[in-house]
Amino acid sequence: MAHEQPGTRPSRFASIPPRVKATRAVGLTLAELLVVLLVVGVLLSLALPPFAAAADRAAVRSAVSELASTFAAARQLAIHQRTAVAVEIDTTAGAVRARAGGAVVLERGLRTAYSVRLSTTRDSMAYDARGLGIGAANLSVVARRGRSVETLFVSRLGRVRH
């Protein structure tokens, strides 16, 4: 030890060469990545069905609510214009139309907006100038998507409930 000061002890680490730090690539191995993907897949498979069912319920409720507002608007239009207004339900296209004097005054595409299937007991209903239903029978419209089902009823008097 050539550079030692007189009266000092030599360091025991002086002869050890400086250590080279080992470098390791930061990241995941393929096995770790596969395990993580497997766990995420299992968790998603458990979580998705309730979310899909909730989405179906929300879509059916929204479609039935929109259907009810179409009937209410048609009834109000009949009273306001003092004329007959017909509400037609096209189950094939999944659409509802209100007609006054042969012209379409309101149309809503429920299948395109909510992906619901419609089925009915009758294909149309009309309101007279007083807002009362014309015809001898009640009307029910069923909206379905997935396992979710909701029914809208229109009475002979033109009242809507769901």
Secondary structure, 3 states (H helix, E strand, C coil): CCCCCCCCCCCCCCCCCCCCCCCCCCCCCHHHHHHHHHHHHHHHHHHHHHHHHHHHHHHHHHHHHHHHHHHHHHHHHHHHHCCCEEEEEECCCCEEEEEECCEEEEEEEHHHHHCCEEEECCCEEEECCCCCEECCCCEEEEEEECCEEEEEEECCCCCEEC
